[in-house]
């Protein structure tokens, strides 16, 4: 299967340094922040679709703009890019969510993908009025997806579950095509939901051996339900013409983080209920030392950012090698990001994608910019030398 690449829309703002936040942590935001305006996010969206990215993930939470509203606006200033909208089941009714997705598909021309986020942090869920515990939230997510998928099939749904109840639910116009459901989670409860309801299981960027283990686990659970699902990975990326330049950029990002910010963010993340977050923390342990946790896999982003905290760092060829390595394990979709998101989209799109295209691992979508026919619309900031 050919590889699929998605980019990221920073609806909490962007920067030439790492912008933190997520999972209810104290938000570390560097100076010189680029606001998450439609004008700027539209630049990123148009650049991503021109470079060959299929979609773009838009996050959810109190720390960023609302994903549904942001992407609905951005659909009108882009042409082909799909929007991987992160949303939390339980905050709206399943019937309303199914209807929203159907409307989005029709009005955008089938450009919706859904990233279902159960919610790993109890205190953030309670701020939204959700007082269920973690395991119960996963039970509710399963019920939610059961209802939504039945509605998308055009069925009339009567469902009385442990947490959700609907009677005579039906959509006047089911979506066509039905949007793919992306789902992640490292706990046993998450695995069961993923195996039964997801089209694509997403993992954060762990070393290949850990990713292989997780793929085997989910693949086995899905087989028990007679299903086969695809696999994706969420990573940041720092790619340059040479390995030295890429690691210098990683060093510059690390130099922009002070110890006080690291301590504040790690203190918040230590209380996380998320098993995936625990695994991210274990990669760096809150320390600046030994951040290359696997060849070309750097855990520095996770020092000040909740959620996905690792980046592929290296020359274009090295990054392509690591992507090929994950692909051999069973990963077909890559959800990527970088700081700042506009410039890094070009570094990856004009540097790594042509390498993968030459290896016949990736095929450029019709209507995208071929390598060498576009220019990078920015002047790179001066980079200080940094040790690997």
N, C-alpha and C positions, 0 to 999 in steps of 0.2 A: 504494500500500500504506500502511495506517495505521501510525503510528509505534508502536514498542514500547519501553518504558522498564524498565530494571533498576536496582536500587540495590546497595549494597555492605555486606557484613558485616565489621566491623573486628575480626577474630579475633586481632589483635596488640594490642588495646586502643584506646581512643578518648580524645579530648581536645577542649577548646575551641581548642587550637592544633594545628598540623600534627604528626602522628605519622609519623615517618619509618620507614625500613627497606626491606627488599626487595632483591633482586639481590645479596645477600651484603654489603651496605654496612654501615658502622658505623651503628647504629640511633640516630636522634635522637628522643627521646621527651620532650615537654614535661612540666612538673610538673602535678599534679592528674589523673593518668591514671585513666581509667575502665577497670577490668579487663574482659576479654572473658568475662564470665560468661554462662551460659545465660539468667539473668534479664534482663541488659541487652541481649544480642543478641536475645533474644526480643522485647523492647520494639521494637527496630528492625525486626525481621521483621514483627511484627504491624502496626506503623505503615505500613510500606512496602506491605503488601498492602491495607490499608484505603485508602490514598491512591491506588492505581491502578497501582503498579509490578507487573510481571509476575513478575520474578525478582530474585534477589540474588546477586551474585558473591561467592564465598568464596575467598580467596587460598591459595597453597601455598608452602611453603618452611620453612626452619628458624626463621625470624623470627616465625612465627605458629602458631596451633593447627592441628591437622590438619583439613583441609577435610571429608573424608568423615565423620569422627566428629562434628564440630561440627554439620554440617547434618543428620545423622541424628537428633541430639538435638533440633534446632530444628524439625524437621518435626512433632514431637509437640506443640509449643506454638504452632503456626501452622496456618492452614486451607487457604489457596489458593496462597501464594507458592511459586514454583519456586526451586530452588537451582542456581545455575551453579557447579558444583564444579570448581575448578582442580585438575588432577592431572598427574603427570609419568610418561609412558610409559617403561618400562624399569626402574622401581623395583619394579613388580609384574608378574607374567606377564599377557599379553593375555587369556588365558582367565579368569584370576581377576578381572581388571578388568571384563571383559564380564559375568561372573557378579555382581559387586558392583553394577554398574549395573542389571542386571535385577532384582536383589533390591530395590534402592532404588526403582525404578519401581513395583513391585508394592506394597511396604509403605507408600509415600508417596502412592499414588494418581496416579502419573505426573507427579511434580513435580521430576524430575531433568533438568538440562542439563549438558553437559560442556565444560569449557574445557581443552583439551589444551595443556600447557606443556612444550615440549621441554627447556627449561633452557638459559639463555644463559650461565651462569657455571660454568666448569669446576671451580673450587675448591669450590663448593657441591655440585655433582654428586658430586665425589670424596668429600665428607663422607658421602654416602649410599651410597658403594661403587660409583659409576658412573665409570669411567675412560675412556669414549669421548670423542673430540674432538667439536667442535661439528657439523661436517658429518656425521660418522657418527651423531650423535644424531638428526639429521633423517632419515637413512636408516632408522634403527631406528623412528622415529615413524611413518614411512610403512608399514613392515612391521606395526607394532603395530595401526594403524588398519585395515589390510587384513584382518588376522585378526579383529579385534573386529567389524567391520561384517559379515563373513561369518557369524560366530557369531550375531549379532543377526538375520540373515536365516534362521536355523534350519539352516544348513548344518553338515555335518561337515567339519572343516578339517584337512588335512595341508599344512603349509607349511614349507619349508626355505629361509630367507632368509639374507642376509649376517650378520644379528645374532640373529634370532629363529627358533626351530624349535618346531613343535607337531605332534603326531601324534594323529589320532582325536579332536580337540577338538570338543566339542559341548555346547550348553547344554540342560539338561532343560526349561527354561522361558525362551525368548527374551523380551525386554522388549516390552511393549505399553502405550503407544506407544514406538517407538525414540527415545531421547533425541537431541536435536540436538547436533551437535559444533561448538563454537566454537574457532577457531584463529587465532593471530596470528603475525606475524614479518615482518621487512623484508628479510631476506637472500634471495638467489636460491634457496637450498635450502629455505627456509621457504615461498616462493611455490609451489614444485612440490607440496609436501605439502598446502598449503591448497587448491590448485586441484583436487586429486584426491579429497580426503577430507572437507573441511569443509562444513558446512551454512551457517555464518556466519563470514565473515572479519572479525576484529577488528583495528582499528588504534588506536594511541594518538592523543591529541588534537593533531594537527598542524594548521597553517593550512590553509584550504580548498584552496588550489592543490596543496599536497603530498598532501592526502587524495584529491583528484581523480585525481592521477597514479597513486597506489597502487591505487585502485579500477580504473582502466583496465588496469593491469598484471595484477592478479589476475583480472579479468573475461576478459582475453585468454587467460591460461593455462588457466582453467577451460573456455573454449570449445574449446580444443584437445583436451580430454577429453570433449567433448559434455555439459558440465555447466553449470548456472547456479546461482550461490550468492548468498546475501544478504550485506549488509555492515553492520557495526556499528562503533561508536567508543566508546572508554573515556576519560571525562573526569571531573574534579571540577567542582563547581558552587558558585558564591556568588551567590545571587539575593536581591534585596530589593525593597521597594516603589519605591525610587528608585535611579538609577544611583549617586548620591553615597553612599548608605548601603552599597551593595554594595562599592564601591571602598574605602570606609572600613574595611570588614571585611577586605578583602584586605590593606590596609595594616596592620591590627592583627595579622594572621597573620604578615606579614613582620617586624613589630617584635618578634615573639616568637622570632625566629631569630637567634642570634648568629653572628658571622663564623667563630668557631672550629668550630662545628658544620657550617657550610657547607663549610669547607675540608676537614674530615674526611670528610664524605659524598662530596664531589666527587672527593677523592683516590681513594676506593674505586671510584666509578663510572667514573673514567678508565681503569681496567683492565678494564672490562666487555668481554665477547666479543659482546655483543648489538648488532646493527646498529640495532635500534629504540632502545636506550638511547643510542647515539651520536647519533641524530637528536634525542632529547630534550635532551641536553646542548647540542647546537648551538643550540637555541632561546634559552638563557639564558647560556651560556658561563661559568657559575659566578658571575655578577655580579648584584647587586641592581638594576642599572640597566636601563632599557628592557625591562621584563618583559611589557609588553603586545605580544605578538609578532604579533598580528592583531587586528582590532577585537573587543573583549570576550574575547580569549583571553589568559590570564595564565599565565606560565611559572614563577611563584614557588614552587609546590609542589615542582617538580623540584629546587630547591636543596637539599632535605634528604630527598627521597624517591626511591628507585629505581623504575623502571617508569613508569607514567602520571604525568606531572608538570605537566600543564596544567589550567587551570580556566576555565570560562565565567563571566565576571563582569559583572554589570549588573543593570538593572531586570528585572522579570519579562518585560516586552515585548521588551527587548533580547536576553535569553537565548532567548526564543522565536524571535526573528528569526534568531539564529545557528543554532539547531537546524533551522529551516526551510531555511537556506542549505545546511547539510550534507545535509539530506534531498534537496534538489534535485540534489546530486552523486551520490546513490545510497545514502546511509546510511539504513537503516530501523530500526536498533536502537541504543539509547543506554544504556551502562552507566555510571552516575553515582555520585558519592560526594561527601561534604563533611564539614567538621569543625565541630562534632561531628555524627556521622551521624544521630542521632535528630532533632535540631533542624533540620538542613539538609534532611532528607527532607520535613518539613512546609513549610519555606520554598518548596521546589520544587513539592511536590505541591499546595499551596494557592495558589501564586502563578503558576507557569508552566503547569502542566497545564491549568488552565481557559482560558488564552489559546490554547493549541494546540487545545483542544476546540472553542472558538468558531470557530477557523479550519478546523475539520473535518480537522485533521491527526492527531488522536488521539481515540480513543473510550474512554470510561471502562468498565473491566471491570465486569461485574455483581457486586453485593455490595460495591462500594467506596464510600467516603464522598464525597458530592458537595460541591463548594466551598461553604463557608459553613455547613456542618452540623456541623463539628468544630471543636475549639479546639486551639491550639498548647499542648502540655502542658509548657511551660517558661517561665521568665522570662528574656528575653535578657540576657546580660551587658552591662555598660556598654561602649560602643565609643568609642575615642579617634579624633579626627579624623585623617584621613590624606589626603595628596595623591593624586590619580588617578595 
